[in-house]
């Protein structure tokens, strides 16, 4: 029984660890699409944030500074996307695809410059802190490798992600600015007639989506694996988009969907660690297979914000 409890704790803890980068990125998707701008460039923003976070954390030995710089790196690509889509009315899907290529290409190019031609960083010397570590260990409240340790002794990025879910929900649904964001995403023309600056709202929302995507990438590179590599993100930005849709464009719904995807990853790692006779390639596709199943089964049952993806022309032409 004790072994079963530890196994359950391992799966839950792994689920929390791997769902955290998705939670950050899906929150960015919620914010930008609630304002009416599609951002499928979250993958590229996440990719660039993962590199910047790991590189800064390596050179400064500060994971917190790496996390901050990753957010700024994501914000830069969010700004590029906003300029293209909000100012120049570019096709949002096309701009997002370009951001994906630009984010990944920039990360690899700079990585080769800084790390002697390598497309990965060196191992980060200082990992993200474990805020509840003082509770676990010999002579402390909970034993090491017990159920509570396996579940709750997680990196600070995990707890910060769940806190940000609450913050985004609070802002979107309990504040005036959140009401304006949702109004712009549903009917920008009506919001404009009421004096709401559609352009400013959308600029801020798209830049914030980049901030959250950058944090998501850094949560993966700094906390989960302690380095950046060219295969680290591997579609996680698109999984976060699927989680946002499955969560009906709500922060709490996106969080639950991310936990579901994280659980798929947790089971993959658990089964692999137990030597289950299933090919590794089959186990590796579990999260992506789950993404496809959810998109096929649930996308038609969800309703996006009314003006998402639609160009707003202030002149009315």
ABEGO torsion letter per residue (X at the ends): XAAAAAAAAAAAAAAAAAAAAAAAAAAAAAAAAAAGBBBAAAAAAAAAAAAAAAAAAAAAGBAAAAAAAAAAAAAAAAAAAAAAAAAAGBBAAAAAAAAAAAAAAAAAAAAAAAAGGBABBBBBABBBBBAAAAABEBGBABBBGBAAAAAABBBAAAAAAAAAAAAAAAAAAABAAAAAAAAAAABAAAAAAAGBBAAAAAAAAAAAAAAAAAAAAAAAAAAAAGBBBAAAAGGAAAAAAAAAAAAGGBAAAAAAAAAAAAAAAAAAAAAAAAGBBBBAAAAAAAAAAAAAAAAAAAAAABBBBAABGBBBBAAGX
